[in-house]
Amino acid sequence: MSNRVCSWDFRTCPYGKGVQRHSWRERTDEGVRFYRASHHSSAWQLHSQLKGDEEWQEHHPIGREEWETLREILWRKYQRGRCPWELINRIDKKLEDMDDERGEGKEAP
């Protein structure tokens, strides 16, 4: 079995048409890093790859910084009418839950 992330072509993608896919790139000290996030059945998968690498690395669990970057990408798409508000709302809820787990955002008695 291959570790390859599904092709973004509906005909070859094992997930089918119910998947939301988003990709972006960032410049890092190591070089350009490509990201691919897919949302299917209320679950997110995030993979990244340095330019020139053959293998994609899965981010599991997805860190707070990646969630914030994904939310920013989706926000831009939402403003252009290319992303449903529901996805952004779910990520906001996830970020709030992460804050609650760390004890942030709560006032001291």
LOROLUM-122694 format. One line per 2 residues: for each residue x, y, z of N, C-alpha, C. Coordinates in steps of 0.05 Angstrom, whole numbers. Layout:
% residues N
X,Y,Z,X,Y,Z,X,Y,Z  ...
% end
This chain:
% residues 109
17,-24,0,0,0,0,18,25,0  10,44,-15,26,68,-18,19,89,3
38,105,11,33,127,30,24,152,16  19,150,-9,13,174,-26,-14,186,-18
-14,212,-15,-39,226,-10,-56,224,-35  -82,223,-31,-100,218,-55,-95,240,-76
-97,232,-100,-96,250,-122,-119,269,-120  -116,294,-128,-138,313,-126,-157,311,-150
-156,289,-164,-174,284,-187,-197,266,-177  -222,275,-181,-245,260,-171,-246,231,-181
-236,227,-205,-238,200,-216,-220,180,-202  -197,190,-192,-178,172,-179,-177,175,-148
-191,195,-138,-190,199,-109,-208,179,-95  -198,164,-75,-214,144,-61,-237,155,-45
-235,181,-38,-256,193,-21,-281,200,-36  -279,205,-62,-302,213,-77,-306,243,-77
-330,252,-83,-336,280,-87,-343,295,-62  -347,281,-39,-355,295,-14,-331,306,1
-309,310,-11,-285,319,3,-279,348,-4  -274,364,17,-265,392,13,-234,391,13
-221,402,-7,-192,401,-8,-181,430,-10  -160,435,5,-147,461,5,-117,457,5
-103,474,-10,-74,472,-11,-62,500,-11  -38,501,0,-23,526,1,6,520,5
23,541,3,52,537,7,62,560,25  84,554,39,97,573,56,127,572,52
140,595,54,169,595,53,179,592,82  197,573,85,209,567,111,239,569,109
253,566,131,282,566,131,293,542,114  278,520,114,286,496,99,281,498,70
263,517,62,255,519,34,225,522,32  214,518,9,185,520,5,171,495,14
151,497,31,136,474,41,107,476,30  98,454,18,71,453,7,53,439,28
29,448,31,9,436,49,-15,428,33  -28,406,41,-53,397,31,-71,389,54
-94,401,56,-113,394,77,-138,384,64  -149,362,75,-174,352,64,-194,348,87
-219,354,82,-240,352,101,-261,332,91  -265,311,106,-285,291,97,-298,280,122
-325,280,123,-340,269,144,-332,280,172  -330,306,173,-323,321,197,-295,316,208
-278,304,192,-250,300,200,-231,313,180  -209,325,191,-189,338,175,-164,321,174
-151,321,151,-125,309,148,-107,331,136  -83,333,147,-64,353,137,-37,339,131
-28,344,107,-2,333,98,15,356,88  42,352,90,60,373,80,84,359,67
98,375,51,121,365,36,139,388,29  165,384,33,185,404,24,188,401,-6
192,424,-19,196,423,-48,219,405,-55  215,387,-73,235,368,-81,233,341,-67
219,339,-45,215,314,-31,194,297,-46  196,271,-43,177,254,-56,154,246,-37
160,244,-12,141,234,8,126,257,21  100,253,26,83,272,41,83,263,70
85,283,89,85,277,117,58,285,128  46,266,144,20,272,156,25,287,182
9,307,187,9,322,213,-12,310,230  -4,293,249,-24,281,267,-13,280,295
-24,294,314,-47,312,311,-39,338,298  -59,352,288,-54,378,275,-50,399,297
-28,414,296,-21,433,316,-36,459,314  -36,475,335,-51,500,335,-42,519,313
-16,521,308,-7,539,287,-18,530,259  -19,504,254,-30,495,229,-60,501,227
-75,497,250,-104,504,250,-108,533,243  -91,551,255,-95,579,251,-89,586,222
-68,574,210,-62,579,182,-84,569,164  -94,545,170,-117,534,154,-141,552,156
-146,562,179,-169,580,183,-166,606,166  -142,616,165,-136,640,149,-140,635,120
-131,611,110,-134,604,82,-164,601,76  -179,588,93,-207,585,88,-222,611,89
-214,629,107,-227,655,109,-224,670,82  -200,669,71,-196,683,45,-214,670,23
-216,644,24,-233,631,4,-263,637,9  -271,639,34,-299,646,41,-306,674,30
-287,693,33,-292,720,23,-296,720,-7  -285,701,-21,-288,699,-50,-311,680,-58
-325,670,-38,-348,652,-44,-339,624,-51  -316,615,-43,-305,589,-50,-303,569,-27
-315,576,-4,-314,559,19,-338,564,36  -351,543,47,-374,547,64,-366,557,92
-383,574,103,-379,585,129,-376,563,151  -390,542,147,-391,520,166,-363,510,173
-345,508,152,-318,498,157,-302,517,175  -305,543,170,-291,563,187,-302,562,216
-328,559,218,-341,558,244,-331,534,260  -327,511,247,-317,487,260,-288,490,269
-272,504,253,-244,508,261,-243,527,284  -260,548,284,-262,566,307,-268,551,333
-287,533,331,-295,516,354,-272,499,363  -257,488,344,-234,472,351,-213,488,365
-208,513,355,-188,530,368,-197,538,396  -223,543,400,-234,549,427,-230,525,446
-235,501,436,-232,477,452,-202,474,460  -184,480,442,-156,479,448,-148,499,470
-160,523,469,-155,543,490,-166,533,517  -190,521,516,-201,511,541,-184,489,553
-173,472,537,-156,450,547,-130,461,559  -120,483,549,-96,495,560,-102,514,583
-127,519,588,-135,537,609,-135,566,602  -132,572,576,-132,600,568,-161,610,564
-165,635,566,-191,647,561,-210,645,584  -201,632,606,-218,630,630,-209,651,650
-229,664,662,-223,684,682,-219,671,709  -201,681,724,-196,671,751,-218,681,769
-227,663,788,-249,671,806,-240,692,826
% end
